[in-house]
Amino acid sequence: MPSLRSQKPSGALSQAEYETLAEFRYHLARFLRRRKDAARAEGLQPQQYELLLAVSGLPKHKQPTIKEVAGQLCLEHHTVVELADRLEKQGLLTRRISRLDKRKVLLQVTRSGHTVVGRIAGFSFSQLRDEAPALIRSLRLILQRPMRP
């Protein structure tokens, strides 16, 4: 990730630009907050839901290893191991040895895990349908901002 200090100064932002960015942050935070609340209502910590979603939504050409999922979630390896341990204890996730490479351990969402992640994901889609217009409107305002040298 580039450092903020390495960015060239582009001049002061206008009040309207600050307001636009703040509005986008608000809509995005609101969406994420409701999804976190939905995960908690299902008895999961938000990061546990994120892990189940990452494994469930991983493209077929990628293997659901701890390393891959950690990259998807922008988390440290040991954090994903701990989340996987807890989900495994809850019966929502299993680990299995790869058939192609016996050194690799793959994560797999159980039937119960799919049920839980499906309910939260369904809620997320429903919520997005309601909230997307405001989120898109604020994002469009950001994208319309002229690029500064």
Disulfide bonds with the S-S distance in Angstrom:
none
